């Protein structure tokens, strides 16, 4: 878990340095595959819940691309710390 | 001997919903509104003046029964408000007054119109058009408005103008879709100058005898009834005459699926679904799609010599 956490943080930093730290995740995905986000949005809004896109997906896609992997890495570190055995 | 062969889409006039029935239903809805019942097309009616008196132009028979008003105003595509069909709720937040429409670019007299001033200047009439969505559903709507040609006669495009670009409003405060900054907002659509000047090209300011609801493109939109619906730009704020072909929204975002021309053709499938048939809103009946959406006798000649273009995507 610790290795995965470090990998995610390094991935975030790499994305930040390569694409700039201000680049939104959505813009990065859109540049990679222009049709992916329109299809994903249509799928979420038409077949799941219309509000889910605006409230759940968009806030993530609007954030800089490095944020999600770095937060994911930090979360794994936190999880590891929480579940790790403690001395009595 | 003259033989009139009725094409499949051309249903007898007897099947068209009588205007009195539609208007009677409207009165009923109006009574409902008085009791504060929500109706999708009326939420902003107080802010928008009624349409001026006008008559129906029967030159372009729809050949189909009208779609029920409630169906046509509650099943919509307007990507700025979301990509689900219930965007009419979100669209009610968009103010339709005051509203200005700029007409500029390669014209003798560029103008910026207040929408009510423009309505006073234009010859308003009603036309029943079929609308065929690229998603294979269709509706038949009585639109109120004026031919785009009448507006062109007012601003007089220059000889160098070859294309027309239609720009949709971009209002971040009421359009959640604009948060997706990676899309090429504002939404642009376009056509050739010949298509713009065609007698079928219509600027709609109303439907079912009432001001155009926001979810249907109010307060003003363009209509190309022989093209897939996404070409008919909604809630327009600018019309620009230009020499270069405009980069249109869907042709930019998904060029492998949507092109500049997007003329209706049942023989050319969308990459992900057939275009051979269409579902009629309201009845859910599935009927065969007709090339040029049935308007071939008026528009097919526009495309002579353009066979090398991707005319049907």
Boltz contact constraints between the chains, C-beta under 6 A:
constraints:
  - contact:
      token1: [A, 26]
      token2: [B, 180]
      max_distance: 6.0
  - contact:
      token1: [A, 26]
      token2: [B, 182]
      max_distance: 6.0
  - contact:
      token1: [A, 27]
      token2: [B, 182]
      max_distance: 6.0
  - contact:
      token1: [A, 30]
      token2: [B, 182]
      max_distance: 6.0
  - contact:
      token1: [A, 34]
      token2: [B, 253]
      max_distance: 6.0
  - contact:
      token1: [A, 35]
      token2: [B, 254]
      max_distance: 6.0
  - contact:
      token1: [A, 41]
      token2: [B, 83]
      max_distance: 6.0
  - contact:
      token1: [A, 42]
      token2: [B, 83]
      max_distance: 6.0
  - contact:
      token1: [A, 45]
      token2: [B, 82]
      max_distance: 6.0
  - contact:
      token1: [A, 45]
      token2: [B, 83]
      max_distance: 6.0
  - contact:
      token1: [A, 45]
      token2: [B, 84]
      max_distance: 6.0
  - contact:
      token1: [A, 46]
      token2: [B, 84]
      max_distance: 6.0
  - contact:
      token1: [A, 50]
      token2: [B, 84]
      max_distance: 6.0
  - contact:
      token1: [A, 54]
      token2: [B, 176]
      max_distance: 6.0
  - contact:
      token1: [A, 58]
      token2: [B, 179]
      max_distance: 6.0
